[in-house]
Amino acid sequence: MQILIRLFFISIVLALTSCATILTPNNHILELNNKNHSADVVLDSVVLGNVNEVNFKRNSQKKLLTLKQKGCIDEQYVVIPNSFSKLVFLDIPLSAVGILTDLSTGKLYKYPEEINLKENVLEVPLKGDQNKFINLTKVVIPEFMRAFTYSCKVYNSTGLTDSRLAKKTHSISSKIKYLDVVEFTKNTLLSKKYMATNNIGLTYSYENSLKLELEMKDVVLNTIHQGKRRSPYTYYQVIANLKWNITDFYDVPLEVIETNVVSGQYSDNKYYDGRLKYIIDNTNDNVLAYQGIDTTFWEELTNEIVQKGLSKLLRSDKMNSLLKIKEVDESENMSSELIIDKPQTFGGTIANSIDAIVSINSKGEQKSGYLISNDGYILTSFCSINDTGKQTVVLRNGKEYPFEIIRSHKGYNVSLIKINSKNTKALQNLLDKSVDLAQIVYCVSSSGGLENNTTLSEGIISGFRSTSLGLKVFQTDASVNYSSNGGPMLNADGEVIGLLNTKYVETGVEGIGFGFPISDVVKALNISFK
């Protein structure tokens, strides 16, 4: 008898379900509010063209919809067609007689009937001939991004709503990697000509380049769940805030620009790695919790975030203004000739010349310089008058003095500064003799500190080069480093023939150094000696 009752109920369910299936259209029509009239819609791998609606089979199987437009970054959307109507209202009476149905089917979940497609973000623009280069110098991914919180939404009978997880804090592991961010950012800048390629030396100068630092301030992972108990997450989407610090060639701050980026939607059909499990929250309910996504997801996502962030940055009015190459007048503080007394006490030999080397502390960094007079005039690399930090000179005897910036020339990366000191040993500048190829040179620099130790390296003049501004440069194989910046290049008689400059570098080449001819530097500063 019990078997007959069950068969009777099953026959009724089959009959009613068949009727509901006949009355319910086989296709789910999804309307697309497409503002990009020139954009093509791609469903999975099928190109549909410029359409305003898409037909799906009613099977609740997720589809990836991509909006493609020439000159723009692709936008991804994950859509779910509604399933056939199922008579879920019979679940209770059927379960009462021992017949269990699938509660996760039917009209329990309301999936979108239309999607408002946002306009595609334009691709990163190509560098113009009158635009500056961009040198990526630093990428910062804060410690807290190693694990961050995420939001969670779930589909139900009313549509997309916050789940219980949305109001809780769940820490997850971020796979946004430092090296990926650096690689994707540099590759994008290289492909768009903002960074110089290998084997192009002396490319960057203060007139034609900017420095860029990227900080990923905040990243939020949004997880959207289909609602069915047995399914993993439907898709993932990330919102990121990128902070761009722009400085000039000499690290003087120019602008801070923030860009907010929203990624496309990434389906777990492609990226889900199985690390999804139930946890018990403080309400003793089983809650589906995110446990991880594979590396491929994070790589594609990181690239998209970088692309969109750079596009917004390089298309902003502030950045466009900074990128324009402008002619700079260097004569503002050098209109009149500055006469300096020739040094009466000077090195004379390489060993004695070391006593005229000084250490410069500026902007929290250490660099080199040397005395050119017995009353405290010093040549060193460029010093910013806007630096509010401690700026001092340390002599070889360990005495420390504050200094005054007298005049500077950014093109030659040089500043003339002065300390209040008398009877200091100084070096003579060689202004009237030629420098020959293969001539022996000595590069002297300070290692800093109160002891002010010096480093001496020997080499030859291995070439004559020019910067992008057309300024003549000596090339040497003598060993130099960043602290050598502003130190002297000496000939065998202990006379200064050049000013070391480590701001100008040969991209992709190691083991060479550069220095400006001292006669050109002195002329640019409008200095004469008597």
Backbone hydrogen bonds, N-H to C=O, Kabsch-Sander energy under -0.5 kcal/mol:
donor,donor_aa,acceptor,acceptor_aa,energy
5,I,1,M,-2.1
6,R,2,Q,-2.0
7,L,3,I,-2.3
8,F,4,L,-2.2
9,F,5,I,-2.3
10,I,6,R,-2.4
11,S,7,L,-2.2
12,I,8,F,-1.8
13,V,9,F,-2.5
14,L,10,I,-2.5
15,A,11,S,-2.0
16,L,12,I,-2.8
17,T,13,V,-2.8
18,S,14,L,-2.0
19,C,15,A,-2.0
20,A,16,L,-2.6
21,T,17,T,-2.4
22,I,18,S,-2.1
23,L,19,C,-2.4
24,T,20,A,-1.5
28,H,56,F,-3.0
29,I,27,N,-0.6
30,L,28,H,-0.6
30,L,54,V,-3.2
31,E,29,I,-0.6
31,E,113,E,-2.6
32,L,52,N,-3.9
33,N,31,E,-0.6
33,N,115,I,-2.8
34,N,32,L,-1.5
35,K,33,N,-0.8
35,K,117,L,-0.8
37,H,35,K,-1.3
39,A,36,N,-1.8
40,D,68,K,-3.0
41,V,49,G,-2.9
42,V,66,T,-2.7
43,L,46,V,-2.8
44,D,42,V,-0.7
44,D,64,L,-3.7
45,S,43,L,-0.6
46,V,43,L,-2.8
47,V,45,S,-0.5
48,L,41,V,-3.0
48,L,46,V,-0.6
49,G,41,V,-1.1
51,V,49,G,-1.3
54,V,30,L,-2.4
56,F,28,H,-2.3
58,R,26,N,-1.9
59,N,57,K,-2.1
62,K,60,S,-0.5
63,K,79,V,-2.6
65,L,63,K,-0.6
65,L,77,Y,-3.6
66,T,42,V,-3.0
66,T,64,L,-0.5
67,L,75,E,-2.9
68,K,40,D,-2.9
68,K,66,T,-0.7
72,C,69,Q,-2.0
73,I,121,V,-3.2
75,E,67,L,-1.8
77,Y,65,L,-2.6
79,V,63,K,-2.4
79,V,77,Y,-0.5
84,F,58,R,-0.8
88,V,86,K,-2.6
90,L,87,L,-1.8
91,D,88,V,-1.8
94,L,90,L,-2.4
95,S,91,D,-2.5
96,A,92,I,-1.6
97,V,93,P,-0.8
97,V,94,L,-0.8
98,G,95,S,-1.3
99,I,94,L,-3.2
100,L,98,G,-0.7
103,L,101,T,-0.9
105,T,102,D,-1.2
108,L,105,T,-0.5
109,Y,106,G,-0.7
110,K,156,N,-3.2
111,Y,109,Y,-0.8
115,I,31,E,-2.4
117,L,33,N,-1.3
117,L,115,I,-1.0
123,E,71,G,-2.6
127,K,192,K,-2.5
131,N,128,G,-1.7
132,K,323,L,-2.1
133,F,208,N,-3.5
134,I,194,Y,-3.0
135,N,210,L,-2.8
136,L,134,I,-0.7
137,T,135,N,-0.6
137,T,212,L,-2.3
138,K,212,L,-1.1
140,V,214,L,-3.2
141,I,139,V,-0.5
145,M,142,P,-1.5
146,R,143,E,-2.0
147,A,144,F,-1.2
148,F,172,I,-1.3
151,S,221,L,-1.7
153,K,223,T,-2.6
154,V,161,T,-3.0
155,Y,225,H,-2.0
156,N,159,G,-2.2
159,G,156,N,-1.2
161,T,154,V,-2.5
161,T,159,G,-0.6
163,S,152,C,-2.1
166,A,163,S,-1.1
167,K,164,R,-1.1
168,K,165,L,-1.7
170,H,168,K,-0.7
171,S,169,T,-0.5
172,I,148,F,-1.9
174,S,146,R,-1.9
177,K,175,K,-0.9
181,V,177,K,-2.1
182,V,178,Y,-2.4
183,E,179,L,-2.7
184,F,180,D,-2.9
185,T,181,V,-2.2
186,K,182,V,-2.6
187,N,183,E,-2.8
188,T,184,F,-1.9
189,L,185,T,-2.3
190,L,186,K,-2.7
191,S,187,N,-2.6
192,K,188,T,-1.6
193,K,190,L,-1.7
194,Y,189,L,-2.4
195,M,189,L,-1.2
199,N,507,T,-1.5
200,I,197,T,-0.8
201,G,199,N,-0.7
202,L,505,V,-1.4
203,T,200,I,-0.5
209,S,205,S,-0.8
210,L,133,F,-2.2
211,K,247,T,-2.9
212,L,135,N,-2.3
213,E,245,N,-2.2
214,L,138,K,-2.4
215,E,243,K,-2.8
216,M,140,V,-2.3
217,K,215,E,-1.2
217,K,241,N,-1.6
218,D,241,N,-1.2
220,V,239,I,-2.6
221,L,149,T,-0.9
222,N,220,V,-0.6
222,N,237,Q,-3.7
223,T,151,S,-2.2
223,T,221,L,-0.5
224,I,235,Y,-2.5
225,H,153,K,-2.9
226,Q,232,P,-0.6
231,S,228,K,-1.1
234,T,224,I,-2.0
235,Y,224,I,-1.7
236,Y,266,Y,-2.0
237,Q,222,N,-2.2
239,I,220,V,-2.2
240,A,261,V,-2.8
241,N,218,D,-2.6
242,L,240,A,-0.5
242,L,259,T,-2.8
243,K,215,E,-3.1
244,W,242,L,-0.5
244,W,257,I,-3.2
245,N,213,E,-2.5
245,N,243,K,-0.6
246,I,244,W,-0.6
246,I,255,E,-3.0
247,T,211,K,-2.2
248,D,252,V,-1.9
251,D,248,D,-2.1
254,L,246,I,-2.9
255,E,246,I,-1.7
257,I,244,W,-2.5
259,T,242,L,-2.6
261,V,240,A,-3.1
263,S,238,V,-3.0
265,Q,76,Q,-1.5
266,Y,236,Y,-2.8
266,Y,264,G,-0.5
267,S,265,Q,-0.6
268,D,234,T,-1.1
270,K,267,S,-1.1
271,Y,267,S,-1.2
272,Y,268,D,-2.2
273,D,292,G,-0.5
276,L,274,G,-2.0
277,K,289,A,-1.2
279,I,287,V,-2.3
281,D,279,I,-0.6
281,D,285,D,-1.6
284,N,281,D,-2.1
287,V,279,I,-2.7
287,V,285,D,-0.6
289,A,277,K,-2.1
291,Q,275,R,-0.7
294,D,271,Y,-1.5
297,F,294,D,-0.6
298,W,294,D,-1.1
299,E,295,T,-2.2
300,E,296,T,-2.4
301,L,297,F,-2.7
302,T,298,W,-2.9
303,N,299,E,-2.2
304,E,300,E,-2.2
305,I,301,L,-2.6
306,V,302,T,-2.5
307,Q,303,N,-2.6
308,K,304,E,-2.6
309,G,305,I,-2.7
310,L,306,V,-2.9
311,S,307,Q,-2.2
312,K,308,K,-2.3
313,L,309,G,-2.3
314,L,310,L,-3.1
315,R,311,S,-1.2
316,S,313,L,-1.3
320,N,316,S,-2.3
321,S,317,D,-1.9
322,L,318,K,-1.8
323,L,319,M,-2.1
324,K,320,N,-0.7
324,K,321,S,-0.5
325,I,130,Q,-2.3
330,E,328,V,-0.7
332,E,329,D,-0.5
334,M,331,S,-1.2
338,L,526,N,-2.7
339,I,337,E,-0.6
340,I,338,L,-0.5
340,I,528,S,-2.8
346,F,344,Q,-0.6
347,G,426,A,-1.0
353,S,349,T,-1.9
354,I,350,I,-0.8
354,I,351,A,-0.7
355,D,352,N,-1.2
356,A,353,S,-1.9
357,I,354,I,-1.7
358,V,369,G,-2.5
359,S,394,V,-2.3
360,I,367,K,-3.0
361,N,359,S,-0.5
361,N,392,T,-2.8
362,S,360,I,-0.7
362,S,365,E,-2.3
365,E,362,S,-1.9
367,K,360,I,-2.2
368,S,485,N,-2.0
369,G,358,V,-1.4
370,Y,379,L,-2.0
371,L,356,A,-2.0
372,I,377,Y,-2.5
373,S,377,Y,-0.9
376,G,373,S,-0.8
378,I,417,I,-2.8
379,L,370,Y,-2.3
380,T,415,S,-1.9
381,S,368,S,-0.7
387,D,384,S,-1.1
388,T,386,N,-0.5
392,T,361,N,-1.7
393,V,401,Y,-3.1
394,V,359,S,-2.6
395,L,393,V,-0.5
395,L,399,K,-2.7
398,G,395,L,-1.8
401,Y,393,V,-2.8
403,F,391,Q,-1.1
404,E,418,K,-2.3
406,I,404,E,-0.6
406,I,416,L,-2.8
407,R,416,L,-1.3
409,H,414,V,-2.5
413,N,410,K,-1.0
414,V,409,H,-2.0
415,S,380,T,-2.5
416,L,407,R,-3.3
417,I,378,I,-2.5
417,I,415,S,-0.6
418,K,404,E,-2.0
419,I,376,G,-1.8
421,S,419,I,-1.6
423,N,374,N,-0.7
424,T,374,N,-1.7
426,A,345,T,-2.4
427,L,371,L,-2.5
430,L,496,V,-3.2
431,L,429,N,-0.9
438,A,461,I,-3.3
439,Q,436,D,-1.6
441,V,459,G,-2.6
442,Y,490,L,-2.2
443,C,457,S,-2.7
444,V,442,Y,-0.5
444,V,488,P,-2.0
445,S,455,T,-2.1
446,S,483,S,-0.5
447,S,453,N,-3.7
452,N,449,G,-0.5
453,N,448,G,-0.8
455,T,445,S,-3.1
457,S,443,C,-2.1
459,G,441,V,-2.4
461,I,439,Q,-1.9
462,S,460,I,-1.0
462,S,475,Q,-2.2
463,G,475,Q,-1.2
465,R,473,V,-3.0
467,T,471,L,-2.1
468,S,202,L,-1.2
470,G,467,T,-2.0
473,V,465,R,-2.7
474,F,515,G,-3.5
475,Q,463,G,-2.8
476,T,513,G,-2.4
477,D,460,I,-1.2
484,S,481,N,-1.6
485,N,482,Y,-1.5
486,G,500,L,-2.2
487,G,484,S,-2.8
489,M,498,G,-2.8
490,L,442,Y,-3.2
490,L,488,P,-0.5
491,N,495,E,-2.2
494,G,491,N,-2.0
496,V,428,Q,-2.8
497,I,489,M,-3.3
498,G,489,M,-1.4
499,L,516,F,-2.4
500,L,487,G,-3.1
500,L,498,G,-0.6
501,N,514,F,-2.7
505,V,503,K,-0.6
507,T,200,I,-0.7
507,T,505,V,-0.7
509,V,506,E,-1.9
513,G,476,T,-2.7
515,G,474,F,-1.8
516,F,499,L,-2.1
518,I,497,I,-2.0
520,D,517,P,-0.6
521,V,517,P,-1.9
522,V,518,I,-2.6
523,K,519,S,-1.7
524,A,520,D,-2.4
525,L,521,V,-1.8
526,N,523,K,-1.2
527,I,522,V,-2.1
528,S,338,L,-2.4
530,K,340,I,-1.7
